[in-house]
Amino acid sequence: MTARRLIIFLLCIVILIVCQTTELFAQPGDPPKPNENVPITGLEYLLGGGILYGIRSLLKARKKQSD
C-alpha cells in the first residue's frame, strides 16, 4: 500500500513540474496595432457548437419525459 502511495505521489509531482515548466517556454508576441481588429475565428464555432449541443440535450430530455 505504501509503494502505491509513493508512486502516485511521485507521479503527481512530475505532472505538476511539467505543467509549471511549460509556461516558461512562452515568448511574448508582437503587440497589436491600436486600430487593427483582432479576428476571433474559433470562438464562433465553439459557441455555435455549444448552443447546438444544448438544444440537442433539451430535445432529448423532452423526448425522454414524453415516453
CHARMM internal coordinates of N, CA and C (Angstrom, degrees):
IC EDIT
DIST 1 N 1 CA 1.4510
DIST 1 CA 1 C 1.5187
ANGL 1 N 1 CA 1 C 110.90
DIST 1 C 2 N 1.3291
ANGL 1 CA 1 C 2 N 118.35
DIHE 1 N 1 CA 1 C 2 N -39.46
DIST 2 N 2 CA 1.4595
ANGL 1 C 2 N 2 CA 119.57
DIHE 1 CA 1 C 2 N 2 CA -178.98
DIST 2 CA 2 C 1.5208
ANGL 2 N 2 CA 2 C 111.48
DIHE 1 C 2 N 2 CA 2 C -71.73
DIST 2 C 3 N 1.3356
ANGL 2 CA 2 C 3 N 117.76
DIHE 2 N 2 CA 2 C 3 N -31.24
DIST 3 N 3 CA 1.4658
ANGL 2 C 3 N 3 CA 119.74
DIHE 2 CA 2 C 3 N 3 CA 177.25
DIST 3 CA 3 C 1.5234
ANGL 3 N 3 CA 3 C 110.02
DIHE 2 C 3 N 3 CA 3 C -66.32
DIST 3 C 4 N 1.3178
ANGL 3 CA 3 C 4 N 115.76
DIHE 3 N 3 CA 3 C 4 N -37.75
DIST 4 N 4 CA 1.4667
ANGL 3 C 4 N 4 CA 119.86
DIHE 3 CA 3 C 4 N 4 CA 178.44
DIST 4 CA 4 C 1.5262
ANGL 4 N 4 CA 4 C 110.43
DIHE 3 C 4 N 4 CA 4 C -65.07
DIST 4 C 5 N 1.3229
ANGL 4 CA 4 C 5 N 117.56
DIHE 4 N 4 CA 4 C 5 N -43.16
DIST 5 N 5 CA 1.4657
ANGL 4 C 5 N 5 CA 121.10
DIHE 4 CA 4 C 5 N 5 CA 178.19
DIST 5 CA 5 C 1.5188
ANGL 5 N 5 CA 5 C 111.15
DIHE 4 C 5 N 5 CA 5 C -63.97
DIST 5 C 6 N 1.3136
ANGL 5 CA 5 C 6 N 117.05
DIHE 5 N 5 CA 5 C 6 N -39.12
DIST 6 N 6 CA 1.4583
ANGL 5 C 6 N 6 CA 121.40
DIHE 5 CA 5 C 6 N 6 CA 179.59
DIST 6 CA 6 C 1.5299
ANGL 6 N 6 CA 6 C 110.61
DIHE 5 C 6 N 6 CA 6 C -64.57
DIST 6 C 7 N 1.3217
ANGL 6 CA 6 C 7 N 116.93
DIHE 6 N 6 CA 6 C 7 N -42.10
DIST 7 N 7 CA 1.4657
ANGL 6 C 7 N 7 CA 120.65
DIHE 6 CA 6 C 7 N 7 CA 178.72
DIST 7 CA 7 C 1.5176
ANGL 7 N 7 CA 7 C 110.59
DIHE 6 C 7 N 7 CA 7 C -64.88
DIST 7 C 8 N 1.3221
ANGL 7 CA 7 C 8 N 117.48
DIHE 7 N 7 CA 7 C 8 N -43.45
DIST 8 N 8 CA 1.4612
ANGL 7 C 8 N 8 CA 121.13
DIHE 7 CA 7 C 8 N 8 CA 178.84
DIST 8 CA 8 C 1.5195
ANGL 8 N 8 CA 8 C 110.21
DIHE 7 C 8 N 8 CA 8 C -64.16
DIST 8 C 9 N 1.3265
ANGL 8 CA 8 C 9 N 117.72
DIHE 8 N 8 CA 8 C 9 N -42.25
DIST 9 N 9 CA 1.4568
ANGL 8 C 9 N 9 CA 121.37
DIHE 8 CA 8 C 9 N 9 CA 178.67
DIST 9 CA 9 C 1.5272
ANGL 9 N 9 CA 9 C 111.15
DIHE 8 C 9 N 9 CA 9 C -62.03
DIST 9 C 10 N 1.3174
ANGL 9 CA 9 C 10 N 117.47
DIHE 9 N 9 CA 9 C 10 N -45.70
DIST 10 N 10 CA 1.4617
ANGL 9 C 10 N 10 CA 120.71
DIHE 9 CA 9 C 10 N 10 CA 179.68
DIST 10 CA 10 C 1.5241
ANGL 10 N 10 CA 10 C 111.38
DIHE 9 C 10 N 10 CA 10 C -65.85
DIST 10 C 11 N 1.3103
ANGL 10 CA 10 C 11 N 117.19
DIHE 10 N 10 CA 10 C 11 N -37.69
DIST 11 N 11 CA 1.4643
ANGL 10 C 11 N 11 CA 120.67
DIHE 10 CA 10 C 11 N 11 CA 177.58
DIST 11 CA 11 C 1.5302
ANGL 11 N 11 CA 11 C 110.85
DIHE 10 C 11 N 11 CA 11 C -63.50
DIST 11 C 12 N 1.3330
ANGL 11 CA 11 C 12 N 116.47
DIHE 11 N 11 CA 11 C 12 N -42.07
DIST 12 N 12 CA 1.4657
ANGL 11 C 12 N 12 CA 120.29
DIHE 11 CA 11 C 12 N 12 CA 177.65
DIST 12 CA 12 C 1.5310
ANGL 12 N 12 CA 12 C 110.93
DIHE 11 C 12 N 12 CA 12 C -63.65
DIST 12 C 13 N 1.3127
ANGL 12 CA 12 C 13 N 117.70
DIHE 12 N 12 CA 12 C 13 N -41.24
DIST 13 N 13 CA 1.4605
ANGL 12 C 13 N 13 CA 121.49
DIHE 12 CA 12 C 13 N 13 CA 178.75
DIST 13 CA 13 C 1.5220
ANGL 13 N 13 CA 13 C 110.75
DIHE 12 C 13 N 13 CA 13 C -62.76
DIST 13 C 14 N 1.3242
ANGL 13 CA 13 C 14 N 116.73
DIHE 13 N 13 CA 13 C 14 N -44.06
DIST 14 N 14 CA 1.4702
ANGL 13 C 14 N 14 CA 120.56
DIHE 13 CA 13 C 14 N 14 CA 179.51
DIST 14 CA 14 C 1.5232
ANGL 14 N 14 CA 14 C 110.33
DIHE 13 C 14 N 14 CA 14 C -62.98
DIST 14 C 15 N 1.3194
ANGL 14 CA 14 C 15 N 117.66
DIHE 14 N 14 CA 14 C 15 N -43.08
DIST 15 N 15 CA 1.4639
ANGL 14 C 15 N 15 CA 121.15
DIHE 14 CA 14 C 15 N 15 CA 179.27
DIST 15 CA 15 C 1.5236
ANGL 15 N 15 CA 15 C 110.47
DIHE 14 C 15 N 15 CA 15 C -62.90
DIST 15 C 16 N 1.3187
ANGL 15 CA 15 C 16 N 117.70
DIHE 15 N 15 CA 15 C 16 N -43.53
DIST 16 N 16 CA 1.4631
ANGL 15 C 16 N 16 CA 120.50
DIHE 15 CA 15 C 16 N 16 CA 178.20
DIST 16 CA 16 C 1.5214
ANGL 16 N 16 CA 16 C 111.67
DIHE 15 C 16 N 16 CA 16 C -62.64
DIST 16 C 17 N 1.3115
ANGL 16 CA 16 C 17 N 117.49
DIHE 16 N 16 CA 16 C 17 N -42.12
DIST 17 N 17 CA 1.4648
ANGL 16 C 17 N 17 CA 120.21
DIHE 16 CA 16 C 17 N 17 CA 179.81
DIST 17 CA 17 C 1.5242
ANGL 17 N 17 CA 17 C 110.60
DIHE 16 C 17 N 17 CA 17 C -64.70
DIST 17 C 18 N 1.3326
ANGL 17 CA 17 C 18 N 117.25
DIHE 17 N 17 CA 17 C 18 N -42.93
DIST 18 N 18 CA 1.4598
ANGL 17 C 18 N 18 CA 120.22
DIHE 17 CA 17 C 18 N 18 CA 179.92
DIST 18 CA 18 C 1.5232
ANGL 18 N 18 CA 18 C 110.79
DIHE 17 C 18 N 18 CA 18 C -64.59
DIST 18 C 19 N 1.3217
ANGL 18 CA 18 C 19 N 117.25
DIHE 18 N 18 CA 18 C 19 N -41.45
DIST 19 N 19 CA 1.4680
ANGL 18 C 19 N 19 CA 120.43
DIHE 18 CA 18 C 19 N 19 CA -179.84
DIST 19 CA 19 C 1.5199
ANGL 19 N 19 CA 19 C 111.23
DIHE 18 C 19 N 19 CA 19 C -66.94
DIST 19 C 20 N 1.2999
ANGL 19 CA 19 C 20 N 118.40
DIHE 19 N 19 CA 19 C 20 N -36.35
DIST 20 N 20 CA 1.4598
ANGL 19 C 20 N 20 CA 121.43
DIHE 19 CA 19 C 20 N 20 CA -179.70
DIST 20 CA 20 C 1.5219
ANGL 20 N 20 CA 20 C 112.07
DIHE 19 C 20 N 20 CA 20 C -73.23
DIST 20 C 21 N 1.3171
ANGL 20 CA 20 C 21 N 118.30
DIHE 20 N 20 CA 20 C 21 N -36.05
DIST 21 N 21 CA 1.4581
ANGL 20 C 21 N 21 CA 119.87
DIHE 20 CA 20 C 21 N 21 CA -176.40
DIST 21 CA 21 C 1.5176
ANGL 21 N 21 CA 21 C 113.03
DIHE 20 C 21 N 21 CA 21 C -79.21
DIST 21 C 22 N 1.3304
ANGL 21 CA 21 C 22 N 119.33
DIHE 21 N 21 CA 21 C 22 N -18.64
DIST 22 N 22 CA 1.4630
ANGL 21 C 22 N 22 CA 119.40
DIHE 21 CA 21 C 22 N 22 CA 178.00
DIST 22 CA 22 C 1.5135
ANGL 22 N 22 CA 22 C 111.24
DIHE 21 C 22 N 22 CA 22 C -67.82
DIST 22 C 23 N 1.3138
ANGL 22 CA 22 C 23 N 118.47
DIHE 22 N 22 CA 22 C 23 N -25.35
DIST 23 N 23 CA 1.4539
ANGL 22 C 23 N 23 CA 120.67
DIHE 22 CA 22 C 23 N 23 CA 177.33
DIST 23 CA 23 C 1.5198
ANGL 23 N 23 CA 23 C 111.44
DIHE 22 C 23 N 23 CA 23 C -69.80
DIST 23 C 24 N 1.2956
ANGL 23 CA 23 C 24 N 118.08
DIHE 23 N 23 CA 23 C 24 N -22.68
DIST 24 N 24 CA 1.4550
ANGL 23 C 24 N 24 CA 121.02
DIHE 23 CA 23 C 24 N 24 CA -179.42
DIST 24 CA 24 C 1.5216
ANGL 24 N 24 CA 24 C 112.50
DIHE 23 C 24 N 24 CA 24 C -73.46
DIST 24 C 25 N 1.3225
ANGL 24 CA 24 C 25 N 118.36
DIHE 24 N 24 CA 24 C 25 N -19.48
DIST 25 N 25 CA 1.4518
ANGL 24 C 25 N 25 CA 121.33
DIHE 24 CA 24 C 25 N 25 CA -178.71
DIST 25 CA 25 C 1.5274
ANGL 25 N 25 CA 25 C 112.69
DIHE 24 C 25 N 25 CA 25 C -82.58
DIST 25 C 26 N 1.3104
ANGL 25 CA 25 C 26 N 118.56
DIHE 25 N 25 CA 25 C 26 N -8.35
DIST 26 N 26 CA 1.4607
ANGL 25 C 26 N 26 CA 121.54
DIHE 25 CA 25 C 26 N 26 CA -177.19
DIST 26 CA 26 C 1.5219
ANGL 26 N 26 CA 26 C 110.53
DIHE 25 C 26 N 26 CA 26 C -69.74
DIST 26 C 27 N 1.3111
ANGL 26 CA 26 C 27 N 115.81
DIHE 26 N 26 CA 26 C 27 N 135.99
DIST 27 N 27 CA 1.4566
ANGL 26 C 27 N 27 CA 121.88
DIHE 26 CA 26 C 27 N 27 CA 177.61
DIST 27 CA 27 C 1.5267
ANGL 27 N 27 CA 27 C 108.74
DIHE 26 C 27 N 27 CA 27 C -114.73
DIST 27 C 28 N 1.3208
ANGL 27 CA 27 C 28 N 117.21
DIHE 27 N 27 CA 27 C 28 N 141.14
DIST 28 N 28 CA 1.4684
ANGL 27 C 28 N 28 CA 118.59
DIHE 27 CA 27 C 28 N 28 CA 178.76
DIST 28 CA 28 C 1.5221
ANGL 28 N 28 CA 28 C 110.64
DIHE 27 C 28 N 28 CA 28 C -68.67
DIST 28 C 29 N 1.3092
ANGL 28 CA 28 C 29 N 116.48
DIHE 28 N 28 CA 28 C 29 N 138.96
DIST 29 N 29 CA 1.4597
ANGL 28 C 29 N 29 CA 121.24
DIHE 28 CA 28 C 29 N 29 CA 179.45
DIST 29 CA 29 C 1.5116
ANGL 29 N 29 CA 29 C 111.13
DIHE 28 C 29 N 29 CA 29 C -90.82
DIST 29 C 30 N 1.3093
ANGL 29 CA 29 C 30 N 115.67
DIHE 29 N 29 CA 29 C 30 N -176.88
DIST 30 N 30 CA 1.4524
ANGL 29 C 30 N 30 CA 120.41
DIHE 29 CA 29 C 30 N 30 CA 177.10
DIST 30 CA 30 C 1.5244
ANGL 30 N 30 CA 30 C 109.08
DIHE 29 C 30 N 30 CA 30 C -70.46
DIST 30 C 31 N 1.3332
ANGL 30 CA 30 C 31 N 117.52
DIHE 30 N 30 CA 30 C 31 N 139.36
DIST 31 N 31 CA 1.4687
ANGL 30 C 31 N 31 CA 118.71
DIHE 30 CA 30 C 31 N 31 CA 178.59
DIST 31 CA 31 C 1.5298
ANGL 31 N 31 CA 31 C 110.14
DIHE 30 C 31 N 31 CA 31 C -70.09
DIST 31 C 32 N 1.3347
ANGL 31 CA 31 C 32 N 117.83
DIHE 31 N 31 CA 31 C 32 N 143.24
DIST 32 N 32 CA 1.4637
ANGL 31 C 32 N 32 CA 119.70
DIHE 31 CA 31 C 32 N 32 CA 179.70
DIST 32 CA 32 C 1.5239
ANGL 32 N 32 CA 32 C 110.49
DIHE 31 C 32 N 32 CA 32 C -69.47
DIST 32 C 33 N 1.3167
ANGL 32 CA 32 C 33 N 115.04
DIHE 32 N 32 CA 32 C 33 N 148.04
DIST 33 N 33 CA 1.4646
ANGL 32 C 33 N 33 CA 120.01
DIHE 32 CA 32 C 33 N 33 CA 177.49
DIST 33 CA 33 C 1.5210
ANGL 33 N 33 CA 33 C 108.21
DIHE 32 C 33 N 33 CA 33 C -73.93
DIST 33 C 34 N 1.3229
ANGL 33 CA 33 C 34 N 118.37
DIHE 33 N 33 CA 33 C 34 N 148.00
DIST 34 N 34 CA 1.4693
ANGL 33 C 34 N 34 CA 120.27
DIHE 33 CA 33 C 34 N 34 CA -172.43
DIST 34 CA 34 C 1.5278
ANGL 34 N 34 CA 34 C 114.97
DIHE 33 C 34 N 34 CA 34 C -63.42
DIST 34 C 35 N 1.3054
ANGL 34 CA 34 C 35 N 119.41
DIHE 34 N 34 CA 34 C 35 N -32.60
DIST 35 N 35 CA 1.4731
ANGL 34 C 35 N 35 CA 120.77
DIHE 34 CA 34 C 35 N 35 CA -175.52
DIST 35 CA 35 C 1.5208
ANGL 35 N 35 CA 35 C 112.77
DIHE 34 C 35 N 35 CA 35 C -102.01
DIST 35 C 36 N 1.2941
ANGL 35 CA 35 C 36 N 117.68
DIHE 35 N 35 CA 35 C 36 N 8.85
DIST 36 N 36 CA 1.4577
ANGL 35 C 36 N 36 CA 121.39
DIHE 35 CA 35 C 36 N 36 CA -177.36
DIST 36 CA 36 C 1.5244
ANGL 36 N 36 CA 36 C 110.50
DIHE 35 C 36 N 36 CA 36 C -94.41
DIST 36 C 37 N 1.3250
ANGL 36 CA 36 C 37 N 116.23
DIHE 36 N 36 CA 36 C 37 N 132.45
DIST 37 N 37 CA 1.4671
ANGL 36 C 37 N 37 CA 120.75
DIHE 36 CA 36 C 37 N 37 CA 176.36
DIST 37 CA 37 C 1.5193
ANGL 37 N 37 CA 37 C 109.30
DIHE 36 C 37 N 37 CA 37 C -78.17
DIST 37 C 38 N 1.3177
ANGL 37 CA 37 C 38 N 116.49
DIHE 37 N 37 CA 37 C 38 N 139.57
DIST 38 N 38 CA 1.4531
ANGL 37 C 38 N 38 CA 121.18
DIHE 37 CA 37 C 38 N 38 CA 178.67
DIST 38 CA 38 C 1.5250
ANGL 38 N 38 CA 38 C 107.76
DIHE 37 C 38 N 38 CA 38 C -98.53
DIST 38 C 39 N 1.3415
ANGL 38 CA 38 C 39 N 117.96
DIHE 38 N 38 CA 38 C 39 N 117.63
DIST 39 N 39 CA 1.4672
ANGL 38 C 39 N 39 CA 119.18
DIHE 38 CA 38 C 39 N 39 CA -179.36
DIST 39 CA 39 C 1.5235
ANGL 39 N 39 CA 39 C 111.38
DIHE 38 C 39 N 39 CA 39 C -73.75
DIST 39 C 40 N 1.3099
ANGL 39 CA 39 C 40 N 115.50
DIHE 39 N 39 CA 39 C 40 N 136.80
DIST 40 N 40 CA 1.4655
ANGL 39 C 40 N 40 CA 121.76
DIHE 39 CA 39 C 40 N 40 CA 175.24
DIST 40 CA 40 C 1.5230
ANGL 40 N 40 CA 40 C 105.46
DIHE 39 C 40 N 40 CA 40 C -114.31
DIST 40 C 41 N 1.3046
ANGL 40 CA 40 C 41 N 116.27
DIHE 40 N 40 CA 40 C 41 N 96.35
DIST 41 N 41 CA 1.4623
ANGL 40 C 41 N 41 CA 118.83
DIHE 40 CA 40 C 41 N 41 CA -172.57
DIST 41 CA 41 C 1.5207
ANGL 41 N 41 CA 41 C 112.74
DIHE 40 C 41 N 41 CA 41 C -91.20
DIST 41 C 42 N 1.3207
ANGL 41 CA 41 C 42 N 119.04
DIHE 41 N 41 CA 41 C 42 N -40.80
DIST 42 N 42 CA 1.4543
ANGL 41 C 42 N 42 CA 120.51
DIHE 41 CA 41 C 42 N 42 CA -175.58
DIST 42 CA 42 C 1.5117
ANGL 42 N 42 CA 42 C 113.58
DIHE 41 C 42 N 42 CA 42 C -79.05
DIST 42 C 43 N 1.3316
ANGL 42 CA 42 C 43 N 117.34
DIHE 42 N 42 CA 42 C 43 N -22.35
DIST 43 N 43 CA 1.4548
ANGL 42 C 43 N 43 CA 120.94
DIHE 42 CA 42 C 43 N 43 CA -176.15
DIST 43 CA 43 C 1.5223
ANGL 43 N 43 CA 43 C 112.07
DIHE 42 C 43 N 43 CA 43 C -64.41
DIST 43 C 44 N 1.3331
ANGL 43 CA 43 C 44 N 117.22
DIHE 43 N 43 CA 43 C 44 N -38.95
DIST 44 N 44 CA 1.4644
ANGL 43 C 44 N 44 CA 119.89
DIHE 43 CA 43 C 44 N 44 CA 179.64
DIST 44 CA 44 C 1.5167
ANGL 44 N 44 CA 44 C 111.22
DIHE 43 C 44 N 44 CA 44 C -62.90
DIST 44 C 45 N 1.3367
ANGL 44 CA 44 C 45 N 116.23
DIHE 44 N 44 CA 44 C 45 N -40.06
DIST 45 N 45 CA 1.4662
ANGL 44 C 45 N 45 CA 119.51
DIHE 44 CA 44 C 45 N 45 CA 179.62
DIST 45 CA 45 C 1.5248
ANGL 45 N 45 CA 45 C 111.10
DIHE 44 C 45 N 45 CA 45 C -66.91
DIST 45 C 46 N 1.3240
ANGL 45 CA 45 C 46 N 117.05
DIHE 45 N 45 CA 45 C 46 N -39.89
DIST 46 N 46 CA 1.4599
ANGL 45 C 46 N 46 CA 119.96
DIHE 45 CA 45 C 46 N 46 CA 179.01
DIST 46 CA 46 C 1.5288
ANGL 46 N 46 CA 46 C 111.46
DIHE 45 C 46 N 46 CA 46 C -65.77
DIST 46 C 47 N 1.3153
ANGL 46 CA 46 C 47 N 117.16
DIHE 46 N 46 CA 46 C 47 N -43.48
DIST 47 N 47 CA 1.4735
ANGL 46 C 47 N 47 CA 120.42
DIHE 46 CA 46 C 47 N 47 CA 178.33
DIST 47 CA 47 C 1.5250
ANGL 47 N 47 CA 47 C 111.17
DIHE 46 C 47 N 47 CA 47 C -64.25
DIST 47 C 48 N 1.3312
ANGL 47 CA 47 C 48 N 116.55
DIHE 47 N 47 CA 47 C 48 N -44.41
DIST 48 N 48 CA 1.4693
ANGL 47 C 48 N 48 CA 120.16
DIHE 47 CA 47 C 48 N 48 CA 179.40
DIST 48 CA 48 C 1.5161
ANGL 48 N 48 CA 48 C 111.37
DIHE 47 C 48 N 48 CA 48 C -62.67
DIST 48 C 49 N 1.3274
ANGL 48 CA 48 C 49 N 116.81
DIHE 48 N 48 CA 48 C 49 N -42.82
DIST 49 N 49 CA 1.4589
ANGL 48 C 49 N 49 CA 120.34
DIHE 48 CA 48 C 49 N 49 CA 178.38
DIST 49 CA 49 C 1.5168
ANGL 49 N 49 CA 49 C 111.89
DIHE 48 C 49 N 49 CA 49 C -64.25
DIST 49 C 50 N 1.3268
ANGL 49 CA 49 C 50 N 117.24
DIHE 49 N 49 CA 49 C 50 N -39.88
DIST 50 N 50 CA 1.4576
ANGL 49 C 50 N 50 CA 120.88
DIHE 49 CA 49 C 50 N 50 CA 178.04
DIST 50 CA 50 C 1.5203
ANGL 50 N 50 CA 50 C 112.13
DIHE 49 C 50 N 50 CA 50 C -64.75
DIST 50 C 51 N 1.3257
ANGL 50 CA 50 C 51 N 115.85
DIHE 50 N 50 CA 50 C 51 N -40.81
DIST 51 N 51 CA 1.4652
ANGL 50 C 51 N 51 CA 119.92
DIHE 50 CA 50 C 51 N 51 CA 178.71
DIST 51 CA 51 C 1.5263
ANGL 51 N 51 CA 51 C 110.36
DIHE 50 C 51 N 51 CA 51 C -65.09
DIST 51 C 52 N 1.3335
ANGL 51 CA 51 C 52 N 116.70
DIHE 51 N 51 CA 51 C 52 N -44.97
DIST 52 N 52 CA 1.4649
ANGL 51 C 52 N 52 CA 119.78
DIHE 51 CA 51 C 52 N 52 CA 179.37
DIST 52 CA 52 C 1.5239
ANGL 52 N 52 CA 52 C 111.51
DIHE 51 C 52 N 52 CA 52 C -63.94
DIST 52 C 53 N 1.3275
ANGL 52 CA 52 C 53 N 117.15
DIHE 52 N 52 CA 52 C 53 N -39.38
DIST 53 N 53 CA 1.4642
ANGL 52 C 53 N 53 CA 120.42
DIHE 52 CA 52 C 53 N 53 CA 178.00
DIST 53 CA 53 C 1.5270
ANGL 53 N 53 CA 53 C 110.69
DIHE 52 C 53 N 53 CA 53 C -64.91
DIST 53 C 54 N 1.3202
ANGL 53 CA 53 C 54 N 117.66
DIHE 53 N 53 CA 53 C 54 N -39.50
DIST 54 N 54 CA 1.4587
ANGL 53 C 54 N 54 CA 121.14
DIHE 53 CA 53 C 54 N 54 CA 177.94
DIST 54 CA 54 C 1.5153
ANGL 54 N 54 CA 54 C 112.17
DIHE 53 C 54 N 54 CA 54 C -64.51
DIST 54 C 55 N 1.3294
ANGL 54 CA 54 C 55 N 116.16
DIHE 54 N 54 CA 54 C 55 N -42.70
DIST 55 N 55 CA 1.4650
ANGL 54 C 55 N 55 CA 120.08
DIHE 54 CA 54 C 55 N 55 CA 178.22
DIST 55 CA 55 C 1.5238
ANGL 55 N 55 CA 55 C 110.12
DIHE 54 C 55 N 55 CA 55 C -63.63
DIST 55 C 56 N 1.3277
ANGL 55 CA 55 C 56 N 116.08
DIHE 55 N 55 CA 55 C 56 N -42.43
DIST 56 N 56 CA 1.4645
ANGL 55 C 56 N 56 CA 120.62
DIHE 55 CA 55 C 56 N 56 CA 179.06
DIST 56 CA 56 C 1.5329
ANGL 56 N 56 CA 56 C 110.89
DIHE 55 C 56 N 56 CA 56 C -61.17
DIST 56 C 57 N 1.3301
ANGL 56 CA 56 C 57 N 116.03
DIHE 56 N 56 CA 56 C 57 N -42.23
DIST 57 N 57 CA 1.4650
ANGL 56 C 57 N 57 CA 119.96
DIHE 56 CA 56 C 57 N 57 CA 179.69
DIST 57 CA 57 C 1.5254
ANGL 57 N 57 CA 57 C 111.09
DIHE 56 C 57 N 57 CA 57 C -65.42
DIST 57 C 58 N 1.3230
ANGL 57 CA 57 C 58 N 117.14
DIHE 57 N 57 CA 57 C 58 N -40.77
DIST 58 N 58 CA 1.4621
ANGL 57 C 58 N 58 CA 119.98
DIHE 57 CA 57 C 58 N 58 CA 178.21
DIST 58 CA 58 C 1.5256
ANGL 58 N 58 CA 58 C 111.22
DIHE 57 C 58 N 58 CA 58 C -63.50
DIST 58 C 59 N 1.3360
ANGL 58 CA 58 C 59 N 116.24
DIHE 58 N 58 CA 58 C 59 N -42.67
DIST 59 N 59 CA 1.4634
ANGL 58 C 59 N 59 CA 119.02
DIHE 58 CA 58 C 59 N 59 CA 179.33
DIST 59 CA 59 C 1.5178
ANGL 59 N 59 CA 59 C 111.57
DIHE 58 C 59 N 59 CA 59 C -65.03
DIST 59 C 60 N 1.3290
ANGL 59 CA 59 C 60 N 117.37
DIHE 59 N 59 CA 59 C 60 N -38.83
DIST 60 N 60 CA 1.4684
ANGL 59 C 60 N 60 CA 119.98
DIHE 59 CA 59 C 60 N 60 CA 176.50
DIST 60 CA 60 C 1.5206
ANGL 60 N 60 CA 60 C 111.56
DIHE 59 C 60 N 60 CA 60 C -63.80
DIST 60 C 61 N 1.3369
ANGL 60 CA 60 C 61 N 116.95
DIHE 60 N 60 CA 60 C 61 N -41.12
DIST 61 N 61 CA 1.4545
ANGL 60 C 61 N 61 CA 120.55
DIHE 60 CA 60 C 61 N 61 CA 179.78
DIST 61 CA 61 C 1.5287
ANGL 61 N 61 CA 61 C 110.99
DIHE 60 C 61 N 61 CA 61 C -65.00
DIST 61 C 62 N 1.3193
ANGL 61 CA 61 C 62 N 116.72
DIHE 61 N 61 CA 61 C 62 N -40.38
DIST 62 N 62 CA 1.4674
ANGL 61 C 62 N 62 CA 120.10
DIHE 61 CA 61 C 62 N 62 CA 178.51
DIST 62 CA 62 C 1.5376
ANGL 62 N 62 CA 62 C 110.67
DIHE 61 C 62 N 62 CA 62 C -65.35
DIST 62 C 63 N 1.3390
ANGL 62 CA 62 C 63 N 114.87
DIHE 62 N 62 CA 62 C 63 N -42.16
DIST 63 N 63 CA 1.4673
ANGL 62 C 63 N 63 CA 118.64
DIHE 62 CA 62 C 63 N 63 CA -179.90
DIST 63 CA 63 C 1.5219
ANGL 63 N 63 CA 63 C 110.55
DIHE 62 C 63 N 63 CA 63 C -64.55
DIST 63 C 64 N 1.3254
ANGL 63 CA 63 C 64 N 116.70
DIHE 63 N 63 CA 63 C 64 N -38.24
DIST 64 N 64 CA 1.4582
ANGL 63 C 64 N 64 CA 121.49
DIHE 63 CA 63 C 64 N 64 CA -179.40
DIST 64 CA 64 C 1.5352
ANGL 64 N 64 CA 64 C 110.55
DIHE 63 C 64 N 64 CA 64 C -66.85
DIST 64 C 65 N 1.3420
ANGL 64 CA 64 C 65 N 117.21
DIHE 64 N 64 CA 64 C 65 N -37.54
DIST 65 N 65 CA 1.4664
ANGL 64 C 65 N 65 CA 120.66
DIHE 64 CA 64 C 65 N 65 CA 179.16
DIST 65 CA 65 C 1.5236
ANGL 65 N 65 CA 65 C 111.44
DIHE 64 C 65 N 65 CA 65 C -69.59
DIST 65 C 66 N 1.3413
ANGL 65 CA 65 C 66 N 116.56
DIHE 65 N 65 CA 65 C 66 N -35.14
DIST 66 N 66 CA 1.4582
ANGL 65 C 66 N 66 CA 118.68
DIHE 65 CA 65 C 66 N 66 CA -177.14
DIST 66 CA 66 C 1.5371
ANGL 66 N 66 CA 66 C 111.82
DIHE 65 C 66 N 66 CA 66 C -76.24
DIST 66 C 67 N 1.3348
ANGL 66 CA 66 C 67 N 117.45
DIHE 66 N 66 CA 66 C 67 N -21.42
DIST 67 N 67 CA 1.4672
ANGL 66 C 67 N 67 CA 120.10
DIHE 66 CA 66 C 67 N 67 CA 179.77
DIST 67 CA 67 C 1.4791
ANGL 67 N 67 CA 67 C 113.05
DIHE 66 C 67 N 67 CA 67 C -76.63
END
COOR INIT
IC SEED 1 N 1 CA 1 C
IC BUILD
